[in-house]
Amino acid sequence: MRVLVTGANRGLGLEFCRQYLSRGAEVLAACRKPASAAALCELLALHPGRLRVLPLELTDERSIVELARELDRNGDALDRLINNAGVLVSGERFGAVSAEALVQSFRVNAAGPFLLAQALAGALARGVRPRAVSISSSLGSIAATQRFGTPSYAISKAALNMATRQLALALEPRGVLCFALSPGWVRTDMGGPEAELGVDESVGAMIDFLERAGPEAAGGFFDRHGSPLAW
């Protein structure tokens, strides 16, 4: 199995790499600055030949195209795409939310994952039981939102959910299953030390569902265990 993980240098992305490697997969770990990804370098030493670290800047369409070309050049197949990379602007308050924060959050959290899946459609179509999964958030649920908070993040994750739905409709004829997952509140740099879940618990549950999900999951939005979430 070949798996590509974005935002692979830390947090959930790094744990996706660890757990898929432990399952015997070949992992393509994509991040903005591979040279400074110390934790990935440690994994490289532990899993020689099964982990590749690739540069990817999701806000740069040329970077996305180049990564896709590298796979297409050799006719490589991709079995799993984990669109995990994301950004959260902290400390936002109403009256001081900037256009720059909104636009940057949309580019990283919604546009980038959509464009990457689009660019990798050929490699995914060559894969075995291929699936492209968006790591979203319950904060992107319009129905569940009851207070003002993290607007740039919440708005962009709601957009990611729609992007995932669109991808599911576009890629289903090619045999690629697409859906969105919320990892829960996880102890990462983004989630903070007070969060209720460890990365191993969250990612383990997501992978379990990701691997067992069937065609009925196409275009859906689920929690880490596979229970449907409200849009």
Secondary structure, 3 states (H helix, E strand, C coil): CEEEEECCCCHHHHHHHHHHHHCCCEEEEEECCHHHCHHHHHHHHHCCCCEEEEECCCCCHHHHHHHHHHHHHCCCCCCEEEECCCCCCCCCCCCCCCHHHHHHHHHHHHHHHHHHHHHCHHHHHCCCCCEEEEECCHHHCCCCCCCCCCHHHHHHHHHHHHHHHHHHHHHHHHCCEEEEEECCCECCCCCCCCCCECHHHHHHHHHHHHHHCCHHHCCCEEECCCCECCC
